[in-house]
Amino acid sequence: MKYEFKVLNTREVKDILAELKEHFGTEAKIEDAMVEGGDGKIYLISRKFGEIDQSKLRINNLGLYFCKRENNGFKPTIEGSQIIKPVKNVFEINEAQRDLWMQGDDLTIGSQELQGLVVVKHKDDFYGAGAYKEGRILNFIPKERRLKTSVEED
């Protein structure tokens, strides 16, 4: 299977960053190029990638998986949330909740002033995005990235 990737132009990148700023209150400055796959996944990659003739490449994925284009906005990955460092629509969790989150569990949090996509944070670390709905944050961490046991603190 061959994937097609599109190097996003300056206007498209500005639109993505503007939407991230609107929803997450971030002032992210991204110097890398953004590339979007046919599945809506957006990757950060060296700007030199645009100089390569892609027709001669067989690529499944490339760069750093940054976020995904969803119907309700852009969903940052764990790494994407660490890059943008959101200040809005962020839910702070404790150690026990962090362990549950990283094991793939949804979080029951009650009524909050959150909307749609939410980034989960513990201390200074960001742990990706979920969807806030009816007092819960639905976990979007892929199965292959989930932890089998709790995280040990230093």
Secondary structure in CASP SS format (residue, H / E / C, confidence):
PFRMAT SS
TARGET T0000
AUTHOR 0000-0000-0000
METHOD secondary structure of the structure
MODEL  1
M C 1.00
K C 1.00
Y C 1.00
E C 1.00
F E 1.00
K E 1.00
V E 1.00
L C 1.00
N C 1.00
T H 1.00
R H 1.00
E H 1.00
V H 1.00
K H 1.00
D H 1.00
I H 1.00
L H 1.00
A H 1.00
E H 1.00
L H 1.00
K H 1.00
E H 1.00
H H 1.00
F H 1.00
G C 1.00
T C 1.00
E C 1.00
A C 1.00
K C 1.00
I C 1.00
E C 1.00
D C 1.00
A E 1.00
M E 1.00
V E 1.00
E E 1.00
G E 1.00
G C 1.00
D C 1.00
G C 1.00
K E 1.00
I E 1.00
Y E 1.00
L E 1.00
I E 1.00
S C 1.00
R H 1.00
K H 1.00
F H 1.00
G H 1.00
E H 1.00
I C 1.00
D C 1.00
Q H 1.00
S H 1.00
K H 1.00
L C 1.00
R C 1.00
I C 1.00
N C 1.00
N C 1.00
L C 1.00
G C 1.00
L E 1.00
Y E 1.00
F E 1.00
C E 1.00
K E 1.00
R E 1.00
E E 1.00
N C 1.00
N C 1.00
G E 1.00
F E 1.00
K E 1.00
P E 1.00
T C 1.00
I H 1.00
E H 1.00
G H 1.00
S H 1.00
Q H 1.00
I H 1.00
I H 1.00
K C 1.00
P C 1.00
V C 1.00
K C 1.00
N C 1.00
V E 1.00
F E 1.00
E E 1.00
I C 1.00
N C 1.00
E H 1.00
A H 1.00
Q H 1.00
R H 1.00
D H 1.00
L H 1.00
W H 1.00
M H 1.00
Q C 1.00
G C 1.00
D C 1.00
D C 1.00
L E 1.00
T E 1.00
I C 1.00
G C 1.00
S C 1.00
Q C 1.00
E C 1.00
L C 1.00
Q C 1.00
G C 1.00
L E 1.00
V E 1.00
V E 1.00
V E 1.00
K E 1.00
H E 1.00
K C 1.00
D C 1.00
D E 1.00
F E 1.00
Y E 1.00
G E 1.00
A E 1.00
G E 1.00
A E 1.00
Y E 1.00
K E 1.00
E C 1.00
G C 1.00
R E 1.00
I E 1.00
L E 1.00
N E 1.00
F C 1.00
I C 1.00
P C 1.00
K H 1.00
E H 1.00
R H 1.00
R C 1.00
L C 1.00
K C 1.00
T C 1.00
S C 1.00
V C 1.00
E C 1.00
E C 1.00
D C 1.00
END
